[in-house]
Amino acid sequence: MAKYFITAYDKTGKHLLDETFEASNDKQAKELGIQRLEEENSLENPSRVVRSSGGLVHFHQ
């Protein structure tokens, strides 16, 4: 399992979500990240999911 980071911001740049989670691969990480954004009603806010090694998995502006 690899470690991933998810962050979401409001329009002013304030952090709405800043968490870590584990997933088996990038596809699962993207799915879990989008699911978490939906749970927090932050799907339409700027957000990103990145691998601990630095690779971008999901980005929404």
Biopython code that builds the backbone (N, CA, C, O; Angstrom):
import numpy as np
from Bio.PDB.StructureBuilder import StructureBuilder

atoms = [
    (1, "MET", "N", (0.842, -1.185, 0.000)),
    (1, "MET", "CA", (0.000, 0.000, 0.000)),
    (1, "MET", "C", (0.887, 1.247, 0.000)),
    (1, "MET", "O", (1.863, 1.338, 0.744)),
    (2, "ALA", "N", (0.527, 2.176, -0.833)),
    (2, "ALA", "CA", (1.261, 3.430, -0.920)),
    (2, "ALA", "C", (0.492, 4.524, -0.181)),
    (2, "ALA", "O", (-0.724, 4.442, -0.009)),
    (3, "LYS", "N", (1.223, 5.543, 0.249)),
    (3, "LYS", "CA", (0.620, 6.658, 0.967)),
    (3, "LYS", "C", (0.300, 7.775, -0.027)),
    (3, "LYS", "O", (1.089, 8.071, -0.925)),
    (4, "TYR", "N", (-0.875, 8.389, 0.152)),
    (4, "TYR", "CA", (-1.341, 9.487, -0.694)),
    (4, "TYR", "C", (-1.815, 10.633, 0.187)),
    (4, "TYR", "O", (-2.197, 10.435, 1.341)),
    (5, "PHE", "N", (-1.784, 11.821, -0.373)),
    (5, "PHE", "CA", (-2.233, 13.022, 0.322)),
    (5, "PHE", "C", (-3.361, 13.660, -0.469)),
    (5, "PHE", "O", (-3.296, 13.746, -1.696)),
    (6, "ILE", "N", (-4.390, 14.105, 0.231)),
    (6, "ILE", "CA", (-5.491, 14.805, -0.414)),
    (6, "ILE", "C", (-5.642, 16.166, 0.248)),
    (6, "ILE", "O", (-5.643, 16.282, 1.473)),
    (7, "THR", "N", (-5.769, 17.185, -0.582)),
    (7, "THR", "CA", (-5.996, 18.537, -0.075)),
    (7, "THR", "C", (-7.086, 19.192, -0.906)),
    (7, "THR", "O", (-7.195, 18.953, -2.109)),
    (8, "ALA", "N", (-7.890, 20.020, -0.252)),
    (8, "ALA", "CA", (-8.922, 20.802, -0.925)),
    (8, "ALA", "C", (-8.915, 22.191, -0.302)),
    (8, "ALA", "O", (-8.629, 22.362, 0.883)),
    (9, "TYR", "N", (-9.238, 23.175, -1.133)),
    (9, "TYR", "CA", (-9.179, 24.578, -0.723)),
    (9, "TYR", "C", (-10.480, 25.277, -1.091)),
    (9, "TYR", "O", (-11.187, 24.849, -2.004)),
    (10, "ASP", "N", (-10.792, 26.357, -0.375)),
    (10, "ASP", "CA", (-11.905, 27.191, -0.825)),
    (10, "ASP", "C", (-11.359, 28.233, -1.796)),
    (10, "ASP", "O", (-10.165, 28.239, -2.099)),
    (11, "LYS", "N", (-12.219, 29.100, -2.277)),
    (11, "LYS", "CA", (-11.819, 30.083, -3.292)),
    (11, "LYS", "C", (-10.768, 31.080, -2.787)),
    (11, "LYS", "O", (-10.060, 31.692, -3.587)),
    (12, "THR", "N", (-10.665, 31.243, -1.463)),
    (12, "THR", "CA", (-9.679, 32.177, -0.898)),
    (12, "THR", "C", (-8.346, 31.497, -0.595)),
    (12, "THR", "O", (-7.387, 32.163, -0.205)),
    (13, "GLY", "N", (-8.277, 30.176, -0.771)),
    (13, "GLY", "CA", (-7.043, 29.434, -0.506)),
    (13, "GLY", "C", (-6.998, 28.766, 0.858)),
    (13, "GLY", "O", (-6.000, 28.130, 1.199)),
    (14, "LYS", "N", (-8.065, 28.898, 1.648)),
    (14, "LYS", "CA", (-8.127, 28.261, 2.967)),
    (14, "LYS", "C", (-8.279, 26.748, 2.802)),
    (14, "LYS", "O", (-9.070, 26.282, 1.983)),
    (15, "HIS", "N", (-7.502, 25.976, 3.600)),
    (15, "HIS", "CA", (-7.592, 24.513, 3.563)),
    (15, "HIS", "C", (-8.959, 24.053, 4.066)),
    (15, "HIS", "O", (-9.394, 24.436, 5.152)),
    (16, "LEU", "N", (-9.614, 23.248, 3.282)),
    (16, "LEU", "CA", (-10.867, 22.621, 3.700)),
    (16, "LEU", "C", (-10.640, 21.169, 4.085)),
    (16, "LEU", "O", (-11.348, 20.621, 4.931)),
    (17, "LEU", "N", (-9.643, 20.549, 3.457)),
    (17, "LEU", "CA", (-9.348, 19.142, 3.684)),
    (17, "LEU", "C", (-7.855, 18.937, 3.501)),
    (17, "LEU", "O", (-7.282, 19.379, 2.505)),
    (18, "ASP", "N", (-7.233, 18.279, 4.441)),
    (18, "ASP", "CA", (-5.792, 18.008, 4.373)),
    (18, "ASP", "C", (-5.541, 16.690, 5.107)),
    (18, "ASP", "O", (-5.339, 16.675, 6.322)),
    (19, "GLU", "N", (-5.558, 15.586, 4.357)),
    (19, "GLU", "CA", (-5.484, 14.264, 4.975)),
    (19, "GLU", "C", (-4.531, 13.352, 4.200)),
    (19, "GLU", "O", (-4.168, 13.627, 3.057)),
    (20, "THR", "N", (-4.141, 12.269, 4.851)),
    (20, "THR", "CA", (-3.370, 11.219, 4.190)),
    (20, "THR", "C", (-4.203, 9.944, 4.214)),
    (20, "THR", "O", (-5.041, 9.752, 5.095)),
    (21, "PHE", "N", (-3.963, 9.077, 3.238)),
    (21, "PHE", "CA", (-4.625, 7.781, 3.200)),
    (21, "PHE", "C", (-3.754, 6.819, 2.409)),
    (21, "PHE", "O", (-2.787, 7.232, 1.769)),
    (22, "GLU", "N", (-4.094, 5.540, 2.453)),
    (22, "GLU", "CA", (-3.339, 4.524, 1.722)),
    (22, "GLU", "C", (-4.210, 3.910, 0.640)),
    (22, "GLU", "O", (-5.422, 3.770, 0.802)),
    (23, "ALA", "N", (-3.576, 3.547, -0.461)),
    (23, "ALA", "CA", (-4.262, 2.876, -1.563)),
    (23, "ALA", "C", (-3.273, 1.944, -2.245)),
    (23, "ALA", "O", (-2.061, 2.123, -2.129)),
    (24, "SER", "N", (-3.795, 0.947, -2.956)),
    (24, "SER", "CA", (-2.917, -0.020, -3.626)),
    (24, "SER", "C", (-2.278, 0.523, -4.887)),
    (24, "SER", "O", (-1.189, 0.093, -5.267)),
    (25, "ASN", "N", (-2.953, 1.478, -5.549)),
    (25, "ASN", "CA", (-2.418, 2.042, -6.786)),
    (25, "ASN", "C", (-3.049, 3.415, -7.045)),
    (25, "ASN", "O", (-3.931, 3.854, -6.307)),
    (26, "ASP", "N", (-2.586, 4.076, -8.093)),
    (26, "ASP", "CA", (-3.075, 5.428, -8.398)),
    (26, "ASP", "C", (-4.562, 5.455, -8.725)),
    (26, "ASP", "O", (-5.266, 6.388, -8.340)),
    (27, "LYS", "N", (-5.042, 4.438, -9.434)),
    (27, "LYS", "CA", (-6.466, 4.398, -9.799)),
    (27, "LYS", "C", (-7.338, 4.338, -8.549)),
    (27, "LYS", "O", (-8.320, 5.071, -8.434)),
    (28, "GLN", "N", (-6.977, 3.467, -7.621)),
    (28, "GLN", "CA", (-7.741, 3.357, -6.380)),
    (28, "GLN", "C", (-7.625, 4.645, -5.569)),
    (28, "GLN", "O", (-8.599, 5.079, -4.954)),
    (29, "ALA", "N", (-6.452, 5.254, -5.564)),
    (29, "ALA", "CA", (-6.252, 6.506, -4.822)),
    (29, "ALA", "C", (-7.140, 7.606, -5.382)),
    (29, "ALA", "O", (-7.731, 8.373, -4.622)),
    (30, "LYS", "N", (-7.240, 7.692, -6.703)),
    (30, "LYS", "CA", (-8.100, 8.707, -7.315)),
    (30, "LYS", "C", (-9.557, 8.474, -6.932)),
    (30, "LYS", "O", (-10.268, 9.418, -6.584)),
    (31, "GLU", "N", (-10.004, 7.221, -6.994)),
    (31, "GLU", "CA", (-11.380, 6.892, -6.629)),
    (31, "GLU", "C", (-11.662, 7.220, -5.167)),
    (31, "GLU", "O", (-12.691, 7.815, -4.848)),
    (32, "LEU", "N", (-10.747, 6.832, -4.278)),
    (32, "LEU", "CA", (-10.924, 7.114, -2.849)),
    (32, "LEU", "C", (-10.885, 8.614, -2.576)),
    (32, "LEU", "O", (-11.643, 9.119, -1.748)),
    (33, "GLY", "N", (-9.998, 9.324, -3.274)),
    (33, "GLY", "CA", (-9.900, 10.764, -3.103)),
    (33, "GLY", "C", (-11.169, 11.480, -3.524)),
    (33, "GLY", "O", (-11.643, 12.371, -2.819)),
    (34, "ILE", "N", (-11.723, 11.100, -4.665)),
    (34, "ILE", "CA", (-12.961, 11.716, -5.142)),
    (34, "ILE", "C", (-14.117, 11.383, -4.201)),
    (34, "ILE", "O", (-14.968, 12.231, -3.930)),
    (35, "GLN", "N", (-14.145, 10.161, -3.712)),
    (35, "GLN", "CA", (-15.174, 9.768, -2.744)),
    (35, "GLN", "C", (-15.084, 10.631, -1.484)),
    (35, "GLN", "O", (-16.103, 11.081, -0.959)),
    (36, "ARG", "N", (-13.867, 10.857, -1.006)),
    (36, "ARG", "CA", (-13.677, 11.684, 0.204)),
    (36, "ARG", "C", (-14.097, 13.124, -0.049)),
    (36, "ARG", "O", (-14.703, 13.753, 0.819)),
    (37, "LEU", "N", (-13.781, 13.655, -1.232)),
    (37, "LEU", "CA", (-14.202, 15.011, -1.581)),
    (37, "LEU", "C", (-15.723, 15.119, -1.608)),
    (37, "LEU", "O", (-16.287, 16.114, -1.152)),
    (38, "GLU", "N", (-16.387, 14.095, -2.143)),
    (38, "GLU", "CA", (-17.854, 14.083, -2.153)),
    (38, "GLU", "C", (-18.405, 14.097, -0.731)),
    (38, "GLU", "O", (-19.358, 14.821, -0.442)),
    (39, "GLU", "N", (-17.809, 13.299, 0.158)),
    (39, "GLU", "CA", (-18.258, 13.237, 1.555)),
    (39, "GLU", "C", (-18.163, 14.598, 2.235)),
    (39, "GLU", "O", (-18.992, 14.932, 3.082)),
    (40, "GLU", "N", (-17.160, 15.375, 1.870)),
    (40, "GLU", "CA", (-16.935, 16.689, 2.481)),
    (40, "GLU", "C", (-17.589, 17.825, 1.691)),
    (40, "GLU", "O", (-17.379, 19.000, 1.995)),
    (41, "ASN", "N", (-18.382, 17.469, 0.678)),
    (41, "ASN", "CA", (-19.017, 18.471, -0.192)),
    (41, "ASN", "C", (-17.988, 19.434, -0.767)),
    (41, "ASN", "O", (-18.240, 20.635, -0.861)),
    (42, "SER", "N", (-16.835, 18.910, -1.149)),
    (42, "SER", "CA", (-15.733, 19.728, -1.677)),
    (42, "SER", "C", (-15.354, 19.335, -3.102)),
    (42, "SER", "O", (-14.283, 19.702, -3.585)),
    (43, "LEU", "N", (-16.224, 18.595, -3.770)),
    (43, "LEU", "CA", (-15.911, 18.097, -5.104)),
    (43, "LEU", "C", (-15.696, 19.233, -6.104)),
    (43, "LEU", "O", (-14.901, 19.088, -7.032)),
    (44, "GLU", "N", (-16.375, 20.337, -5.933)),
    (44, "GLU", "CA", (-16.253, 21.467, -6.864)),
    (44, "GLU", "C", (-15.163, 22.462, -6.458)),
    (44, "GLU", "O", (-14.881, 23.408, -7.193)),
    (45, "ASN", "N", (-14.555, 22.253, -5.299)),
    (45, "ASN", "CA", (-13.479, 23.141, -4.850)),
    (45, "ASN", "C", (-12.151, 22.702, -5.467)),
    (45, "ASN", "O", (-11.995, 21.544, -5.855)),
    (46, "PRO", "N", (-11.198, 23.628, -5.555)),
    (46, "PRO", "CA", (-9.857, 23.236, -6.000)),
    (46, "PRO", "C", (-9.317, 22.133, -5.082)),
    (46, "PRO", "O", (-9.390, 22.241, -3.858)),
    (47, "SER", "N", (-8.775, 21.071, -5.690)),
    (47, "SER", "CA", (-8.299, 19.939, -4.900)),
    (47, "SER", "C", (-7.223, 19.187, -5.655)),
    (47, "SER", "O", (-7.034, 19.363, -6.859)),
    (48, "ARG", "N", (-6.515, 18.333, -4.905)),
    (48, "ARG", "CA", (-5.499, 17.478, -5.519)),
    (48, "ARG", "C", (-5.288, 16.238, -4.664)),
    (48, "ARG", "O", (-5.479, 16.248, -3.449)),
    (49, "VAL", "N", (-4.887, 15.177, -5.344)),
    (49, "VAL", "CA", (-4.446, 13.944, -4.694)),
    (49, "VAL", "C", (-3.062, 13.667, -5.259)),
    (49, "VAL", "O", (-2.876, 13.616, -6.474)),
    (50, "VAL", "N", (-2.090, 13.487, -4.365)),
    (50, "VAL", "CA", (-0.712, 13.228, -4.805)),
    (50, "VAL", "C", (-0.143, 12.019, -4.071)),
    (50, "VAL", "O", (-0.517, 11.730, -2.934)),
    (51, "ARG", "N", (0.764, 11.324, -4.740)),
    (51, "ARG", "CA", (1.516, 10.220, -4.153)),
    (51, "ARG", "C", (2.553, 10.780, -3.199)),
    (51, "ARG", "O", (3.005, 11.912, -3.373)),
    (52, "SER", "N", (2.933, 10.018, -2.207)),
    (52, "SER", "CA", (3.969, 10.470, -1.278)),
    (52, "SER", "C", (5.290, 10.692, -2.008)),
    (52, "SER", "O", (6.130, 11.467, -1.551)),
    (53, "SER", "N", (5.477, 10.012, -3.142)),
    (53, "SER", "CA", (6.694, 10.205, -3.932)),
    (53, "SER", "C", (6.623, 11.454, -4.820)),
    (53, "SER", "O", (7.586, 11.798, -5.505)),
    (54, "GLY", "N", (5.458, 12.127, -4.795)),
    (54, "GLY", "CA", (5.331, 13.392, -5.512)),
    (54, "GLY", "C", (4.524, 13.363, -6.784)),
    (54, "GLY", "O", (4.323, 14.419, -7.384)),
    (55, "GLY", "N", (4.047, 12.217, -7.234)),
    (55, "GLY", "CA", (3.272, 12.156, -8.468)),
    (55, "GLY", "C", (1.844, 12.633, -8.278)),
    (55, "GLY", "O", (1.194, 12.296, -7.288)),
    (56, "LEU", "N", (1.359, 13.419, -9.230)),
    (56, "LEU", "CA", (0.004, 13.945, -9.194)),
    (56, "LEU", "C", (-0.959, 12.879, -9.707)),
    (56, "LEU", "O", (-0.764, 12.335, -10.794)),
    (57, "VAL", "N", (-1.994, 12.582, -8.929)),
    (57, "VAL", "CA", (-2.974, 11.557, -9.282)),
    (57, "VAL", "C", (-4.282, 12.203, -9.715)),
    (57, "VAL", "O", (-4.937, 11.717, -10.637)),
    (58, "HIS", "N", (-4.671, 13.295, -9.057)),
    (58, "HIS", "CA", (-5.918, 13.999, -9.367)),
    (58, "HIS", "C", (-5.703, 15.483, -9.107)),
    (58, "HIS", "O", (-5.056, 15.871, -8.134)),
    (59, "PHE", "N", (-6.256, 16.304, -9.993)),
    (59, "PHE", "CA", (-6.173, 17.751, -9.807)),
    (59, "PHE", "C", (-7.454, 18.365, -10.334)),
    (59, "PHE", "O", (-7.885, 18.058, -11.445)),
    (60, "HIS", "N", (-8.062, 19.230, -9.543)),
    (60, "HIS", "CA", (-9.260, 19.967, -9.969)),
    (60, "HIS", "C", (-9.055, 21.427, -9.607)),
    (60, "HIS", "O", (-8.775, 21.757, -8.455)),
    (61, "GLN", "N", (-9.195, 22.296, -10.592)),
    (61, "GLN", "CA", (-8.978, 23.725, -10.344)),
    (61, "GLN", "C", (-10.253, 24.459, -10.193)),
    (61, "GLN", "O", (-10.246, 25.671, -9.979)),
]
sb = StructureBuilder()
sb.init_structure("model")
sb.init_model(0)
sb.init_chain("A")
sb.init_seg("    ")
for serial, (resi, resn, name, xyz) in enumerate(atoms, 1):
    if name == "N":
        sb.init_residue(resn, " ", resi, " ")
    sb.init_atom(name, np.array(xyz, "f"), 0.0, 1.0, " ", f" {name:<3s}", serial, name[0])
structure = sb.get_structure()
